[in-house]
Amino acid sequence: MTHRYIKIGATSLVLVLAFAGLLWSTLRDGTEYYKHVDEVMSTPQEWTGKRLQIHGFVVPKSIARLQDSSGNITLNYVFKVQNNGSVVDATYFGIVPDTFKDNSEVVLKGRLDGATFHTDPNGVMAKCPSKYEAAKSPASAGS
């Protein structure tokens, strides 16, 4: 009987260790922090190189598209994102959403490298608050 319990115990231990190893390796690469710009920029060295989603607002007149050596406009964007007075420079290569404009609320996925946030492909999510606000009725517009 003791041999049987040893085999069951050893098998259970191997299964638990295998499951724990699989869980750890899966979560290690997929972990992503969701932070506001001011939280990240208060201690940027703590967040450098980590996968992040940062939330903030596009600084007005900061969006620029870079040109290649021939003077053609590319899909390389540089812009600034702010929240509560803290600002981070951001870069992105790709097509941006239609709602990506000055003052738009954005969430960027990517990594912080020093003082610059490098956004992943398809890592820009923007929304325009005015598009989702309830329409004012004529009675409330005059008050």
SULGIKA-V889409 format. One record per residue. N is the residue number from 1. RES is the residue in one letter. PHI is phi as a letter, one per 40 degrees, with the letter a starting at -180 (NA if undefined). D_LAST is the distance of its C-alpha to the last C-alpha in Angstrom with 2 decimals. Layout:
[[N,RES,PHI,D_LAST] [N,RES,PHI,D_LAST]]
//
This chain:
[[1,M,NA,85.64] [2,T,c,84.71] [3,H,c,84.88] [4,R,c,82.36] [5,Y,c,79.82] [6,I,c,80.29] [7,K,c,79.58] [8,I,c,76.45] [9,G,c,75.24] [10,A,c,75.95] [11,T,c,74.24] [12,S,c,71.16] [13,L,c,71.07] [14,V,c,71.34] [15,L,c,68.53] [16,V,c,66.20] [17,L,c,66.99] [18,A,c,66.47] [19,F,c,63.10] [20,A,c,62.01] [21,G,c,63.16] [22,L,c,61.32] [23,L,c,58.10] [24,W,c,58.42] [25,S,c,59.16] [26,T,c,56.26] [27,L,c,53.64] [28,R,c,54.99] [29,D,c,54.08] [30,G,c,50.88] [31,T,c,49.18] [32,E,b,45.96] [33,Y,c,43.71] [34,Y,b,39.89] [35,K,b,38.61] [36,H,c,35.77] [37,V,d,36.81] [38,D,c,36.80] [39,E,c,39.06] [40,V,c,41.54] [41,M,c,41.60] [42,S,c,42.22] [43,T,a,45.67] [44,P,c,46.30] [45,Q,c,50.04] [46,E,c,49.41] [47,W,b,47.61] [48,T,d,49.76] [49,G,g,51.36] [50,K,c,49.58] [51,R,c,47.61] [52,L,b,43.92] [53,Q,b,40.49] [54,I,b,38.17] [55,H,b,34.39] [56,G,a,32.24] [57,F,b,30.16] [58,V,c,31.76] [59,V,c,31.96] [60,P,d,30.53] [61,K,g,33.39] [62,S,b,35.99] [63,I,c,36.84] [64,A,b,40.18] [65,R,b,42.69] [66,L,c,46.29] [67,Q,b,49.00] [68,D,c,52.52] [69,S,c,55.66] [70,S,c,55.52] [71,G,g,52.02] [72,N,c,50.44] [73,I,c,47.06] [74,T,b,47.52] [75,L,c,45.45] [76,N,c,45.80] [77,Y,b,42.45] [78,V,b,41.95] [79,F,a,38.60] [80,K,b,37.11] [81,V,b,35.05] [82,Q,b,33.38] [83,N,a,31.91] [84,N,f,31.28] [85,G,g,33.09] [86,S,c,36.15] [87,V,b,37.10] [88,V,b,39.74] [89,D,c,41.29] [90,A,b,41.55] [91,T,b,43.75] [92,Y,a,43.63] [93,F,b,45.83] [94,G,i,44.58] [95,I,c,41.80] [96,V,c,38.32] [97,P,c,35.47] [98,D,d,33.05] [99,T,c,30.25] [100,F,c,32.34] [101,K,a,30.52] [102,D,d,29.38] [103,N,g,27.20] [104,S,c,27.86] [105,E,c,28.69] [106,V,b,32.42] [107,V,b,35.28] [108,L,b,38.69] [109,K,b,42.03] [110,G,i,45.11] [111,R,b,47.07] [112,L,c,46.66] [113,D,b,49.52] [114,G,g,49.38] [115,A,b,46.08] [116,T,b,45.46] [117,F,c,44.07] [118,H,c,45.97] [119,T,c,43.95] [120,D,c,45.93] [121,P,d,46.10] [122,N,f,43.07] [123,G,b,41.68] [124,V,b,38.24] [125,M,b,35.34] [126,A,b,31.94] [127,K,b,28.51] [128,C,b,25.35] [129,P,d,22.36] [130,S,c,19.88] [131,K,c,22.16] [132,Y,b,21.72] [133,E,c,18.01] [134,A,c,16.35] [135,A,c,14.70] [136,K,c,10.96] [137,S,c,10.62] [138,P,d,9.37] [139,A,c,7.32] [140,S,c,5.45] [141,A,c,5.67] [142,G,c,3.82] [143,S,c,0.00]]
//
